[in-house]
Amino acid sequence: MLSAEQIVNLQDQETRTGHQPAAEAPAEAPRVKLESAQKPKPELDSDWLELVSRQHGANFELWHIEDEARAPGATDTELAAVKRRVDQTNQRRNDLVEALDRALLAWLVPQGLPNPAAALNSESPGLMIDRLSILALKIYHTREEAGRADAPDGHSARNLARLAILVEQRADLAACLDALWRETLAGTRRFKLYRQLKMYNDPSLNPAIYRTAAQAK
């Protein structure tokens, strides 16, 4: 059904594809199919994996936009534009996390799940998938640094050590995601949709926006 291994592989594949020059990138990255659970159950809509891909795409974009803000010599005007793009992209990232959880919960409802009497997990699958997405990016760039030919002495060894930690952390998180889904299907654990309720992009909630608008009138 939901397979953390397939999610990780998809995120890794799309990270590699995203860093390839357009001429070298495949026209369409192959999609993986969700594994079936032990008992026959209706499959998740294939659009759900597309949501996983889109959510990772938002993190990919956010990673590289933030790099622009750290570039030496960036002007104040450029930094302001980058900040607005960061806010917009981060909003999209969080909206897609919620969309992932909504899709999973909608799929579970006809089966009488999640069990309302089960123990509540502190983190939802969508939030875990978001963390896996960020780890995919960290692993890619750390591996890239470990193999950098023009790096100073000790740089490769330092990054190989960091890479080992990141790989272990991702394996742990992936196992936790699989366990949560398995226990949710068994009715022994449940998760909820945790709304992010961001305020900074809402002109009615961010005082820096509504006070400036009021002063302009």
N, C-alpha and C positions, 0 to 999 in steps of 0.2 A: 504494500500500500504506500504509505509515506516512507521513503527511504532516505536517510541522511546521507548515505554514500552517494546516491544519485544526485542529490542536491549539491553536495561538495564537488562532484565531478562536473556538474553543469556550471557551477560558479568558476571552477578552475579553467574550464574550456573557454568560457566567455571572457575571462580575464586575459587569456592568451590571445584570443581572437581580437579583443579590443586594443591590444598593443601592437598588432601586426599592421604594416602599411596597407592601405585600402586595396592596393593591387594584389597583395598576397593573401588577404583574408578570404575565406570561403564565402560564397554568396549567402549561405544560410547555415548557421551552426546547427548540427544535428540535435534533436531533442531526445531525451530519455523518457522511457515509460515507467510509470510507477509500478512497483511490484504488487501482486495481489496479496491480501492477508490470508491467513490459514483458512478461515471460513469464507465462502463466496460472499462478496459484498459488492454493491455497485461501485464502479470506479469513480474517482474524483474526476471532475470535468478537466479536460486537457488544458483549459484556459488557466488552471491553477498553476501549472508549471510555467506558463508564460508570465504569470505574476511573479514567480520566483526570479525569472530572468529579468523582468523589468525592475524589480526591487534591487537586484544586484547591479543593474545598469545605472541606477540612481547613485549607489555607493561608488561605483567606478567613476562616474562623472564628478561626484563631490570630491573624491580623492584628488583628482587632477585639477579641479578648480582651486582647491585650497593650496596646491603647489604653486599656482600662479601668484597667490598672495605672498608667498615666501620668496619669490624671485628677487634677487638684489636689484635695486634700481627701479622697482615698480613705483610709479607716481601715485600721489594721493587720489587722483581721479581714477586711475586704474584699480586701486585698492577698493575704492567705494563701489565700483562696478562689480568687482569680484565678490564683495560682501553681499550685495543684493542677489547675485547668482547663487551664492552659498545658501542664503536663506530660502530661496525658491526651491533649490534642489533638495535641501534637507527636509523641507515640507513634503515634497513628493516622496522622498524616501520613507518618511514616517507614515504618510497616507498609504503607501503600498504595504508596509508592515501590518497595518490594521486590515487592509484588504485581504492579505493572506489569512489572517485569523478568522475574518468573517467567512471566507470561503470554506475553511475547514469546519467551522462551527455549523454552517448551513448544511454541509455534507453529513455531519453527525446527527443532526436533529431528527431525521426520519428513523434513526436507529435507537432513539431514546437516550442519546449521549450528548454531551458528557453527563455522567451520573451525578446529580446534584448532591448526593450524600457522600461522594468520594472526597478524598483529601485534595485540597487545592494546591496546584503547583504555583510557585511564585513568579514564574516566567512563562509566557505563551510561546507556542511554536514560531509565530511570526517574529518575535523578538530574538529567539534563538537563531533563526535563519538569517536575520540581519547581522548578528554577531559572526556567524559563519562566513557571511559575505565579506565583512571587513577583514577577517582572518585570511581569506583567500587573497585579498589584495596585499596584505602584509607579507604573506608567504611568497607571493610572486616577486615583490620588489626586494625582499630580503635575499631571496635566491639570486636575483639579478645582481645585487651588490656583492654577494659572495663570489661571483664569477667575474667581477669587473677587472679588466686587465690593467687599467691605469691607477688602481687604488694603492694607497700607501701600505707599507708592511704591517701585518697584523689585521688588516681590514677584512680579509677573507675569513680568517679564523674566527674573528669576533662575530661576523654575520652568520657563519655556519653554526655557531653556538646559539645565536638568537633564533635561527631557523629551526633547530631541533626543539626549542621551547615552543615555538608557534605551532609546529606540527603536532606536538603532544597535546597542547591546549585545544587545538581543533578536533583531534581525535576524541578527547574527553567530551567536548561539547556535542559532537555528532552522536556519540553513544548516549548522552543524556536526552537528546532529541528523539532518538529511536525508542528509548525507554519510556519517555512521556507519551508518545503516540501509542505504543504497545499497551501501556497501562490505561490510557484513555479508552481504547477499544475494549479492554477487559472490564471497564467500569470501576477500576480501583483508584484512579486519579482523574482529576479534571483541570481544565484551564479556562480562563475567561479572556474576553477581549479587553485589553487595557488601552484606553484612549490616551493619546499623547497630549491632546488639548493644548497645542502650541499657541502662544499668545502674540509672538513677535510679528507675525504676518497679518494679524487681524487689526484693521484700522480702528475698530471699535474697542479694542482691548489694550493696545500698545499706546501708553501716554505720549511717547515720543512722536507718534503719528497724529493722534487726535488733538493734542495740544498745539502742535505746529499748524494743523489744518485750521483750528479755531483762531489762532493768532493771525493767520493769513486773511481771514474774512474781514 
